[in-house]
Amino acid sequence: MWIKRILPTAFIFLLALGTNVNLAQQRGPSTPEERKRAVEIATLLENDPLNQDAKALSRELLLFLIQAPDINVHLCTNVLGDYKKLKGDYSPTITSQLTFSQAKFVIEHPEQSSDVYQEYLAGVEGMLRAYQKIKLAKPKVTMEPLEELLAKQQAGQLADFVKTAMTGCKGK
């Protein structure tokens, strides 16, 4: 069980550490087709995180993000609320989706790719969409930190929370 939780987090951690350097040296910048595919996968996983192909699509997108030298996202678990309380079978899905939704933002808004705040906000919003879809399909699933984020979103406080939470992260 712990391996399911740790592997996606470890992959994202490696991504954040810049392991893409060696792989990126083996290839050039991403192509328009690759970026389009990445956005399609990120969107599909936001809207259907329990899709039968979700694991394969997640691997495909993660590999692309590691290899593409021109697509960079930041890692900051602070924007997830109390990350230590983010437990359960779907926590790897949620953690991965944060990164995937950030990448989607960076690809769709290259002119804002240096705006880390907007990147984190887009990531959190995409991750919350995925969480809500999981909850619709699996009503017993509840993750306290995400419930708190949903409450902040409904109260119009999510943007302020993200801005405050990211101040303790690298690359802010």
FENGI-V470086 format. One record per run of one state. SS is the DSSP state (H for helix, E for strand, L for the rest). FROM is the first residue (numbers start at 0). TO is the last residue. If there is no record, write none. Layout:
((SS;FROM;TO) (SS;FROM;TO))
This chain:
((L;0;0) (H;1;16) (L;17;18) (H;19;24) (L;25;30) (H;31;46) (L;47;52) (H;53;66) (L;67;75) (H;76;79) (L;80;81) (H;82;84) (L;85;89) (H;90;107) (L;108;108) (H;109;111) (L;112;114) (H;115;136) (L;137;142) (H;143;153) (L;154;156) (H;157;167) (L;168;171))
